[in-house]
Amino acid sequence: MKVLDTKKYMYEIEWISKNNPVEIALHYIVRNVIESAVGHEYIITDVSSRRQTKKQLTFNFYSSTGFPDLVLFKKGDVKPICSVEIKYLPFRKGQTFTENKTQVKGHALKYGFALFTNGLEWVLIDKVGNIKFSIVLGKYIKNQSQVIKWNDEINFTKLMKALSRIIN
C-alpha cells in the first residue's frame, strides 16, 4: 500500500482531470486514500461491475439504488462497514453529492454508512442520512474547464483523520 501525501493526491487528480477524465480513473486513487487512512486491518473491494446473481454470496452487495463502487470490510468479517460511491470529476453537471444524494442514501441504508466522492468533494453519511463529515478539497474554476482551485492543504489532513474514524 502506497501512502499518499497532499501534493501527490493533487497532482494525480489534476492529471486525471486533464488526461483521463472518466469515473473509473478515480477508483485507484480513492482506494489508495482510504487505505492510507484506515490501515492494513481493512479490505476494500471493487463491486462496481457486479450484477445481480442467483448465486448466494456471503453478502449481497446490491442496495436499493444499485451497486456502490467500493465496499470496506474489516479483515475477517464478511459484512461490510461502509460503501463508497465515486462519481466523475465535477467539471460537468451531475457529479456532486447534492445531485447524487438519493443514490448515496440507498447505499447507506444497506451498509450503515456510505462515502461519496468525486475526488474533490468527500461526504460520509449514516443510514439515517445524517452527514458525518463533508470536506471539499478544491473546486473547478468557472469558465476554465478542468482547472482546479485547491483549498488549503489542511483539508487533506482533515480528510485523512475523518476517514480513519469511519472504522471506529
Secondary structure, DSSP 8 states (H G I E B T S, - for coil): -----HHHHHHHHHHHHHH--SHHHHHHHHHHHHHHHH-TTEEEEE-TT----SS--SS---BTTB--SEEEEETT-SS-SEEEEE---TTSTT-SHHHHHHHHHHHHHHHSEEEEESSSEEEEEETT--EEEEEE-EEE-TTSTT-EEE--THHHHHHHHHHHHTT-
